[in-house]
Amino acid sequence: MSPFAVVDAVLGPLALAVVLYFFFVNSVYLVLMGSAALEIRRYLIEVRSEDRQALLSSPFVPSISVLVPAYNEELSIVETVAALRTLAYPNLEVVVVDDGSTDRTVEVLRDSFELVPVHLAHPRGIETEPLTAMFRSATNYNLVVAAKGNGGKADALNAAANIASGELVCALDADTVVEEDAMLKLVRPFLRSRDVVAAGATIRIVNDCVVERGRITDVRAPRNALAGLQAVEYLRAFLFGRLGWNRLGGNLVISGAFGLFRRDALLAIGGYDHGVGEDIELIVRLRRHGYETNQQALVEFVPDPVAWTEAPHSLQVLSRQRDRWHRGLADTVWRHRGVLGRRYGRLGMVSMPIFVLVELLAPVIEAIGLVVLPVGFILGRVDATFALLYLALAYGLAMMLSVLALLFEELSFRRYGTVKDRSILLLWAVLENVGYRQLTVWWRLKGLFHFLRGNTEWGVMERSGFRANR
């Protein structure tokens, strides 16, 4: 067989597979977009008739403990805790667990909130690294700070869940700023149904916003290209991706930066797992446990409560983050591969298969397409018009989804109030597919490779701190 015959034999099926995959993925995206539009409309109609002041004064709202794992967070931890203490919620406890920090995280908390030592005795529902100290605030009894040996983020969250006294627990990253009424909005699904075990919220990028005393006082679109591209990416992922899943098979992801869980459900499955993708793995395990115990285990996404987090400010840090995210996804899919099938209902027949095909394998197929088309064109085996049309459709549809996500934001929540900010976000939506998207493909491919190699490193996520945003 001649070399050209071999090339034809390989390129033909690969090109066909890429094209079929392209149509499948974009069909899924369009269905999610339509579902998200219906969900936003329903949500806005419902919240117009609600009386949040009545919730604030009600004795029947469930108590909430906010779990804040902290590791080397001295730059932002005081801002985060200060914001949490002013949240509009009637029965709120804040539990900060320092996971063996090597900086002054505990010291700055002690100085800022007048912490005093208390006895270490507390219920141990989940096995964790032992606590070395525990404090309560002399000015706010509902603020608890504990210190422990380093065991990772999951271990810190489990220790915080052991300490917590709330019916619901809210997992929150230490570098996250939560809007004042976010908890009142996020608790809504739990008030409607006892079958809800978890609820997630929208995460947005705080870079270039003005943060004062733990509050966003001026929302601005990121001026830096890397942060701006992530801002658009986050809006698209939350306002149509996760929101759309409310009507289809149910969500499999609640961001580790801000999520709310039933504490008894969390303890029943042994808390967070010590893997690199603890957020997605926890949700799959919660839903799987529901099917295996013949109980409803609903997971909902609520679009309006917003938490703001600092985006990676360098390609190196962002690369480590996306590598870890994809390793976490691959690890979760592999651990729970037994979920695929009819026994697990929509989880096994809809959610998991689509996450495997659309999320896990996406970088592999896209990388193949980025190689096959140029090689085929150079060798004269791919028509130039076809190649250009495919690329225009692929990246044009991706740009359309980003622009539609910005339109959802404009028609619903309008956090970005000025024409300048909205124009900047539109610019990033247009530029996202030129270079940045290809980089994310490469980073996720590295994540898959590292997963296959058994790499479980978390990676260092440097922060510049909220003070830099003033």
C-alpha positions as CSV (number, residue, x, y, z in Angstrom):
1,M,0.0,0.0,0.0
2,S,1.4,3.4,-1.0
3,P,2.0,6.2,1.6
4,F,-0.8,8.2,0.1
5,A,-3.2,5.3,0.4
6,V,-2.3,4.9,4.1
7,V,-2.9,8.6,4.6
8,D,-6.3,8.4,2.9
9,A,-7.2,5.4,4.9
10,V,-6.4,7.2,8.2
11,L,-7.5,10.7,7.4
12,G,-10.9,9.8,5.9
13,P,-12.3,8.1,9.0
14,L,-10.7,10.6,11.4
15,A,-12.2,13.6,9.4
16,L,-15.6,11.9,9.4
17,A,-15.4,11.2,13.2
18,V,-14.4,14.8,13.9
19,V,-17.3,16.2,11.8
20,L,-19.9,13.9,13.4
21,Y,-18.5,14.7,16.8
22,F,-18.8,18.4,16.0
23,F,-22.5,18.1,15.1
24,F,-23.2,16.0,18.2
25,V,-21.5,18.4,20.6
26,N,-23.0,21.5,19.2
27,S,-26.5,19.9,19.2
28,V,-26.0,19.2,23.0
29,Y,-24.9,22.8,23.5
30,L,-27.9,24.2,21.6
31,V,-30.2,22.0,23.7
32,L,-28.5,23.2,26.9
33,M,-28.9,26.8,25.7
34,G,-32.6,26.4,25.1
35,S,-33.0,24.7,28.5
36,A,-31.0,27.5,30.2
37,A,-33.3,30.2,28.6
38,L,-36.4,28.4,30.0
39,E,-34.7,28.1,33.4
40,I,-33.8,31.8,33.6
41,R,-37.3,32.8,32.6
42,R,-38.8,30.5,35.3
43,Y,-36.4,31.7,37.9
44,L,-37.0,35.4,37.3
45,I,-40.8,34.9,37.4
46,E,-40.5,33.1,40.7
47,V,-38.2,35.5,42.5
48,R,-40.3,38.5,41.7
49,S,-43.0,37.3,44.0
50,E,-40.8,36.3,46.9
51,D,-40.4,38.3,50.2
52,R,-36.8,37.9,51.3
53,Q,-37.4,40.0,54.3
54,A,-39.9,37.4,55.5
55,L,-37.2,34.8,55.1
56,L,-34.8,36.9,57.2
57,S,-37.2,37.0,60.1
58,S,-38.4,33.4,59.8
59,P,-37.5,30.9,62.6
60,F,-38.0,28.0,60.2
61,V,-35.1,28.7,57.8
62,P,-32.4,25.9,58.1
63,S,-29.2,26.9,59.9
64,I,-26.1,27.1,57.7
65,S,-22.5,26.5,58.5
66,V,-20.0,28.0,56.0
67,L,-16.9,25.8,55.6
68,V,-13.8,27.7,54.7
69,P,-10.7,25.6,54.0
70,A,-7.6,27.9,54.1
71,Y,-4.1,27.2,53.0
72,N,-1.7,30.2,52.8
73,E,-4.6,32.6,52.4
74,E,-3.3,35.5,54.5
75,L,-3.8,38.0,51.7
76,S,-7.5,37.4,51.3
77,I,-8.8,35.5,54.3
78,V,-9.8,38.5,56.4
79,E,-11.8,40.0,53.5
80,T,-13.6,36.7,53.0
81,V,-14.5,36.2,56.7
82,A,-15.5,39.9,57.0
83,A,-17.9,39.5,54.1
84,L,-19.4,36.2,55.5
85,R,-20.1,37.9,58.8
86,T,-22.3,40.5,57.1
87,L,-24.3,38.0,54.9
88,A,-28.1,38.5,55.1
89,Y,-29.0,35.3,56.7
90,P,-30.6,34.8,60.1
91,N,-28.7,31.7,61.4
92,L,-25.2,31.5,60.0
93,E,-22.0,30.0,61.4
94,V,-18.6,30.4,59.8
95,V,-16.0,27.6,60.3
96,V,-12.5,28.3,59.0
97,V,-10.1,25.4,59.0
98,D,-6.4,26.3,58.4
99,D,-4.8,23.3,56.7
100,G,-1.3,23.6,57.9
101,S,-0.5,27.0,56.3
102,T,3.1,28.1,56.2
103,D,2.1,31.8,56.2
104,R,0.3,33.9,58.8
105,T,-3.3,32.8,57.9
106,V,-4.2,32.0,61.5
107,E,-2.4,35.0,63.0
108,V,-4.1,37.5,60.8
109,L,-7.5,35.9,61.7
110,R,-6.6,36.0,65.4
111,D,-5.6,39.7,65.2
112,S,-8.6,40.8,63.2
113,F,-11.4,38.9,65.0
114,E,-10.2,38.6,68.6
115,L,-10.0,34.9,68.6
116,V,-9.7,33.1,71.9
117,P,-8.7,29.4,72.4
118,V,-11.5,26.9,73.1
119,H,-11.5,23.1,73.9
120,L,-10.7,20.8,71.0
121,A,-13.5,18.3,71.8
122,H,-16.0,18.0,68.9
123,P,-17.9,15.3,67.1
124,R,-15.8,13.3,64.6
125,G,-18.1,12.0,61.9
126,I,-15.3,11.8,59.3
127,E,-11.7,10.8,59.9
128,T,-9.3,13.7,59.3
129,E,-5.9,14.9,60.2
130,P,-6.0,15.8,63.9
131,L,-6.8,19.4,65.0
132,T,-4.0,21.3,66.7
133,A,-6.0,24.3,67.9
134,M,-9.4,25.8,67.9
135,F,-10.6,29.3,68.5
136,R,-13.9,31.3,68.7
137,S,-14.2,35.0,68.1
138,A,-14.8,37.1,71.3
139,T,-16.8,39.5,69.2
140,N,-18.9,37.0,67.2
141,Y,-19.6,33.6,68.8
142,N,-20.6,32.1,65.4
143,L,-17.1,32.4,64.0
144,V,-15.0,29.3,64.6
145,V,-11.4,28.9,63.5
146,A,-9.5,25.6,63.7
147,A,-5.9,24.7,62.8
148,K,-4.7,21.2,61.7
149,G,-1.9,19.4,60.0
150,N,-1.8,19.6,56.2
151,G,-4.1,17.0,54.7
152,G,-5.3,18.8,51.6
153,K,-8.5,20.7,50.8
154,A,-10.8,17.8,51.1
155,D,-9.4,17.0,54.5
156,A,-9.9,20.6,55.7
157,L,-13.5,20.6,54.4
158,N,-14.2,17.3,56.2
159,A,-12.7,18.7,59.4
160,A,-14.9,21.8,59.1
161,A,-18.0,19.6,58.4
162,N,-17.2,17.7,61.7
163,I,-17.1,20.9,63.6
164,A,-20.1,22.5,61.9
165,S,-23.5,22.7,63.7
166,G,-25.7,23.8,60.8
167,E,-28.3,21.7,59.1
168,L,-26.8,22.8,55.8
169,V,-23.1,23.4,55.1
170,C,-21.7,25.7,52.5
171,A,-18.4,24.9,51.0
172,L,-16.5,28.1,50.2
173,D,-13.0,28.8,49.0
174,A,-11.0,31.2,51.2
175,D,-10.3,33.6,48.2
176,T,-14.1,34.0,47.5
177,V,-16.3,37.0,48.1
178,V,-20.0,36.3,48.4
179,E,-22.7,38.8,47.6
180,E,-24.7,39.9,50.6
181,D,-28.0,38.2,49.8
182,A,-26.4,35.1,48.1
183,M,-27.2,32.7,50.9
184,L,-30.9,33.6,51.0
185,K,-31.1,32.9,47.2
186,L,-29.1,29.7,47.4
187,V,-31.2,28.2,50.2
188,R,-34.4,28.3,48.0
189,P,-34.2,24.8,46.6
190,F,-33.8,23.3,50.1
191,L,-37.0,25.1,51.2
192,R,-38.9,23.7,48.3
193,S,-37.9,20.1,48.7
194,R,-36.3,17.7,51.2
195,D,-35.0,15.7,48.3
196,V,-32.5,18.4,47.3
197,V,-29.0,17.4,48.7
198,A,-26.9,20.1,47.0
199,A,-27.2,23.5,45.2
200,G,-24.7,25.5,43.3
201,A,-24.3,29.1,42.4
202,T,-22.7,31.3,39.8
203,I,-19.0,32.1,40.2
204,R,-17.6,35.2,38.6
205,I,-14.2,36.8,38.2
206,V,-13.3,39.4,40.8
207,N,-10.1,40.7,38.9
208,D,-10.3,44.5,38.4
209,C,-13.5,44.8,40.6
210,V,-13.2,47.0,43.6
211,V,-13.4,45.1,46.9
212,E,-13.8,47.0,50.2
213,R,-14.3,45.3,53.6
214,G,-15.3,42.0,52.0
215,R,-17.8,43.6,49.6
216,I,-17.8,44.2,45.8
217,T,-18.3,48.0,45.7
218,D,-17.7,48.4,41.9
219,V,-18.2,45.6,39.4
220,R,-15.8,45.9,36.5
221,A,-15.0,43.7,33.5
222,P,-11.4,42.5,33.7
223,R,-9.1,44.7,31.6
224,N,-6.3,42.0,31.6
225,A,-6.8,39.7,28.6
226,L,-6.2,36.4,30.5
227,A,-8.7,37.3,33.3
228,G,-11.2,38.7,30.8
229,L,-11.1,35.5,28.7
230,Q,-11.8,33.5,31.9
231,A,-14.7,35.9,32.8
232,V,-16.4,35.1,29.5
233,E,-15.7,31.4,29.9
234,Y,-17.2,31.4,33.4
235,L,-20.4,33.2,32.3
236,R,-20.8,30.7,29.5
237,A,-20.2,27.7,31.7
238,F,-22.6,28.8,34.5
239,L,-25.4,30.7,32.7
240,F,-26.0,28.1,30.0
241,G,-24.0,25.0,30.8
242,R,-24.9,24.3,34.5
243,L,-28.2,26.1,34.4
244,G,-29.3,24.1,31.3
245,W,-28.6,20.8,33.2
246,N,-31.4,21.6,35.7
247,R,-33.9,20.3,33.1
248,L,-31.7,17.6,31.7
249,G,-30.4,14.7,33.7
250,G,-29.3,16.9,36.6
251,N,-26.0,18.6,37.4
252,L,-22.8,16.8,38.1
253,V,-20.7,19.8,39.1
254,I,-21.0,22.3,41.9
255,S,-18.1,24.6,42.0
256,G,-15.9,24.1,45.0
257,A,-15.8,27.9,45.4
258,F,-19.4,28.2,46.5
259,G,-21.9,25.3,47.1
260,L,-24.6,24.4,49.6
261,F,-25.2,20.8,50.9
262,R,-27.3,18.9,53.4
263,R,-24.8,18.1,56.2
264,D,-26.4,14.7,57.0
265,A,-26.2,13.7,53.3
266,L,-22.5,14.8,53.3
267,L,-21.7,12.8,56.4
268,A,-23.6,9.7,55.1
269,I,-21.2,9.3,52.2
270,G,-18.1,10.0,54.2
271,G,-17.6,13.6,53.2
272,Y,-15.1,14.9,50.5
273,D,-12.8,12.5,48.8
274,H,-9.0,13.2,48.8
275,G,-8.7,13.4,45.0
276,V,-7.9,16.3,42.7
277,G,-11.5,16.7,41.6
278,E,-13.3,16.6,44.9
279,D,-16.1,18.9,43.8
280,I,-17.4,16.9,40.9
281,E,-16.6,13.5,42.6
282,L,-18.7,14.6,45.6
283,I,-21.8,15.4,43.5
284,V,-21.6,12.1,41.5
285,R,-21.2,10.2,44.8
286,L,-24.2,12.0,46.4
287,R,-26.4,11.3,43.4
288,R,-25.2,7.7,43.2
289,H,-25.9,7.1,46.9
290,G,-29.4,8.4,46.3
291,Y,-30.0,5.8,43.6
292,E,-28.4,3.0,45.6
293,T,-30.5,3.7,48.7
294,N,-33.7,4.4,46.8
295,Q,-33.8,8.0,47.8
296,Q,-34.1,11.1,45.7
297,A,-30.9,13.1,45.6
298,L,-31.5,16.2,43.6
299,V,-28.8,18.7,42.7
300,E,-29.9,22.1,41.5
301,F,-28.1,25.2,40.1
302,V,-29.4,28.6,41.1
303,P,-28.2,31.3,38.7
304,D,-28.6,34.5,40.8
305,P,-26.5,34.0,44.0
306,V,-23.1,35.1,43.0
307,A,-19.6,34.5,44.5
308,W,-16.6,36.3,43.1
309,T,-13.2,34.6,42.9
310,E,-9.8,35.6,41.8
311,A,-8.8,34.2,38.4
312,P,-5.3,32.9,37.8
313,H,-3.2,35.8,36.6
314,S,-0.5,33.9,34.7
315,L,-0.5,31.2,32.0
316,Q,1.6,29.0,34.2
317,V,-0.9,29.1,37.1
318,L,-3.9,28.8,34.7
319,S,-2.3,25.8,33.0
320,R,-2.0,24.0,36.4
321,Q,-5.6,24.8,37.2
322,R,-7.0,23.4,34.0
323,D,-4.7,20.4,34.1
324,R,-6.0,19.6,37.6
325,W,-9.7,20.2,36.6
326,H,-9.4,17.7,33.7
327,R,-7.5,15.2,35.9
328,G,-10.3,15.5,38.4
329,L,-13.0,14.9,35.7
330,A,-11.1,11.9,34.4
331,D,-10.6,10.5,37.9
332,T,-14.3,10.9,38.7
333,V,-15.5,9.2,35.5
334,W,-13.1,6.3,36.1
335,R,-14.0,5.8,39.7
336,H,-17.7,5.9,38.9
337,R,-17.7,4.1,35.6
338,G,-20.2,1.7,37.1
339,V,-22.8,4.4,37.1
340,L,-23.2,4.2,33.3
341,G,-26.4,2.3,32.5
342,R,-30.1,2.1,33.2
343,R,-29.8,1.3,36.9
344,Y,-28.9,4.9,37.6
345,G,-31.7,6.5,35.6
346,R,-30.9,9.9,34.1
347,L,-27.5,10.0,35.9
348,G,-26.4,6.8,34.1
349,M,-28.3,7.3,30.8
350,V,-27.9,11.1,30.2
351,S,-25.6,13.0,32.6
352,M,-22.6,10.7,32.8
353,P,-22.5,9.7,29.1
354,I,-22.7,13.3,27.9
355,F,-20.0,14.4,30.4
356,V,-17.8,11.7,29.1
357,L,-18.4,12.5,25.4
358,V,-18.7,16.3,25.6
359,E,-16.4,17.2,28.5
360,L,-13.8,14.5,29.0
361,L,-13.1,13.6,25.3
362,A,-13.5,17.1,23.9
363,P,-9.8,18.1,23.9
364,V,-8.9,14.8,22.3
365,I,-11.3,15.2,19.4
366,E,-10.6,18.9,19.0
367,A,-6.8,18.2,18.9
368,I,-7.3,15.6,16.3
369,G,-9.3,18.1,14.2
370,L,-6.7,20.7,14.6
371,V,-4.1,18.2,13.2
372,V,-6.1,16.4,10.6
373,L,-7.4,19.4,8.7
374,P,-4.0,21.2,8.2
375,V,-2.2,17.9,7.3
376,G,-5.0,16.8,5.0
377,F,-5.0,20.2,3.3
378,I,-1.2,20.1,2.8
379,L,-1.3,16.6,1.4
380,G,-4.2,17.6,-0.9
381,R,-6.6,15.2,0.8
382,V,-8.9,17.8,2.4
383,D,-10.6,20.4,0.3
384,A,-9.7,24.0,1.3
385,T,-13.3,25.2,1.2
386,F,-14.4,22.4,3.4
387,A,-11.6,23.0,5.9
388,L,-12.3,26.8,6.1
389,L,-16.1,26.1,6.4
390,Y,-15.5,23.6,9.2
391,L,-13.3,26.0,11.2
392,A,-15.7,28.9,10.6
393,L,-18.6,26.9,11.8
394,A,-16.8,25.4,14.8
395,Y,-15.4,28.6,16.2
396,G,-18.3,30.7,15.0
397,L,-20.7,28.6,17.0
398,A,-18.4,28.7,20.0
399,M,-18.4,32.5,19.7
400,M,-22.1,32.6,19.4
401,L,-22.6,30.6,22.6
402,S,-20.3,33.1,24.4
403,V,-22.2,36.1,23.0
404,L,-25.5,34.5,23.9
405,A,-24.3,33.9,27.5
406,L,-23.5,37.7,27.7
407,L,-27.0,38.4,26.3
408,F,-28.5,36.2,29.1
409,E,-26.5,38.2,31.6
410,E,-27.6,41.5,30.1
411,L,-31.3,40.5,30.0
412,S,-31.4,39.0,33.5
413,F,-28.9,40.0,36.2
414,R,-26.9,42.8,34.7
415,R,-24.0,42.8,37.1
416,Y,-21.9,44.8,34.6
417,G,-23.7,48.1,34.5
418,T,-21.7,50.2,32.0
419,V,-21.6,50.1,28.2
420,K,-17.8,50.1,28.5
421,D,-17.7,46.9,30.7
422,R,-20.2,45.1,28.4
423,S,-18.1,46.1,25.4
424,I,-14.9,44.8,27.0
425,L,-16.6,41.4,27.7
426,L,-17.9,41.3,24.1
427,L,-14.3,41.9,22.9
428,W,-13.0,39.0,25.0
429,A,-15.9,36.8,23.7
430,V,-14.7,37.5,20.1
431,L,-11.0,36.9,20.9
432,E,-11.5,33.8,23.0
433,N,-11.2,31.4,20.1
434,V,-7.9,32.9,18.8
435,G,-5.2,31.2,20.8
436,Y,-6.8,30.9,24.2
437,R,-9.2,28.0,23.3
438,Q,-6.3,26.1,21.7
439,L,-4.3,26.6,24.9
440,T,-7.1,25.1,27.0
441,V,-7.2,22.1,24.6
442,W,-3.5,21.6,25.2
443,W,-3.8,22.0,29.0
444,R,-6.7,19.5,29.2
445,L,-4.8,17.0,27.1
446,K,-1.9,17.3,29.6
447,G,-4.4,16.7,32.3
448,L,-5.6,13.5,30.6
449,F,-1.9,12.4,30.2
450,H,-1.1,13.1,33.8
451,F,-4.2,11.2,34.9
452,L,-3.0,8.2,32.9
453,R,0.4,8.6,34.6
454,G,-1.2,8.6,38.0
455,N,-0.3,12.2,38.8
456,T,-2.4,13.4,41.8
457,E,-0.6,16.7,42.6
458,W,-2.8,19.7,43.4
459,G,-0.4,22.3,42.1
460,V,0.3,25.7,43.6
461,M,-2.3,28.4,42.9
462,E,-0.7,31.8,43.7
463,R,-3.0,34.7,44.7
464,S,-2.4,38.4,44.5
465,G,-5.1,39.1,47.0
466,F,-8.1,41.4,46.9
467,R,-6.1,44.4,48.1
468,A,-4.6,44.6,44.6
469,N,-8.1,45.3,43.2
470,R,-8.6,48.5,45.1
